[in-house]
Structure formats: structure tokens, C-alpha cells
Amino acid sequence: MVVSGGNKIVTVSFNVYSTQVGTLADLKSKITVEKTGDAAFTDLGTDDTVMLSTTDTTSTLVINFNNALVGSANAISIAAGALMDNSDVLFGLTEIYNITALDITPPAYVGSTSSNGNQVHLKFDENIYINSGGADATTYLKTKMSIATDGVNFVPLLELSDLLYANVTNEIYINYMNDMKVNIRHEYAY
């Protein structure tokens, strides 16, 4: 099961062939959802959509919600008799629990601390992860940052400092070489 599309798409993969009994509209009418905070399962909304694709040995159900999922207590229920295998044998009740919405809010910069202006800790409100595409995260991050000793003229960070970053922390630590002092300027483009 995969959540994607800004928490609006849930893709459920089955390791068996299955097809809907009747039309896709019939299948949709037999799927209910319990979203985080709901007290019970409810029908899919009018603007929610369902797609089912199959191969000889697998099937994939894609539910596209009009409203994004939140939290980690989401569940989907597929009624007994909604799906069948290639021998027309009906499947029983299928329930998928603990569907967790992805955290799609970027970490917020919350400040920095410095020791003599040359050791800087940039702090964020949650743990950060650098998606470096398989490259070393520290090297990648250094190519995306710049510094200025005068607060105006920024130069690449790559050759002028040591940067320490771990994927399971909420800060980036920068140690500027040769006791170089810097001004910190924060600009973000998302």
C-alpha cells in the first residue's frame, strides 16, 4: 500500500489476479473509508474515484480521494463479494488499517546558534532529510548553500567549510575554516 499525490491517492497492490464484480461504480459503492478522527467507516465521496488494473497474477486498486488524508489512523474496507478471482470465486471482506498520510509540510527553520561566528548550528522544527538522489548528503547540501562574510556577497559553501549533517537530526552544523566570521541570511524558495 502506497500513499502519494499529496496524500490524496492510495494504491493497494494485491499479489493475486482480481477483478471487480460488476462495474467500477459497483466496486466504488462497496468500498468504505475511515479517516483519522472518524468514528466509523463511511462511503467514498462523490468526487472520490476508483481504478482497478490487473495482470495474470496481480492487481492494483487505486483510490483517488478528493480530500487529502491526514494522520495515521486511516483505513479502507472492501466489502465481501466486491472482487473476484479469474475463476469467479468471490473474495471475502478486505480491510487495510494504519494507512498513514505522508508529512508533506517542509521543516521550518527555527533559528541558529553560533560560537564565535565560525561554528553555526542551523536548527529546524523537525528532523530533516536531504533527498540527494543517492549522492552523499553532506556533499550535495554543500553545493546548495552559500555564505557571505559581509552579508551581501555570497560564495559557494563547498570549499570554505566543514559541514556536518545527519539524516536523523533537526540541525545542520557548519564549521567555517580559518576562523572566518559570517553573517547568516535566510532565504527560502519552495
Protein Blocks (a to p, Z undefined) as FASTA:
>chain_A
ZZeehopaccdddfbdcddehjfklmmmmpccddehiabdcdddfklccdddddfkbccd
ddddfbdcehjkbccdddehkaccfkopacdddddehiacddfbdcddebdcdeehlacc
dddfbdcdddehhpafklmmmmmgccdfklmaccdfklmpccdddfbbcbdcdddehhia
cdddddddZZ
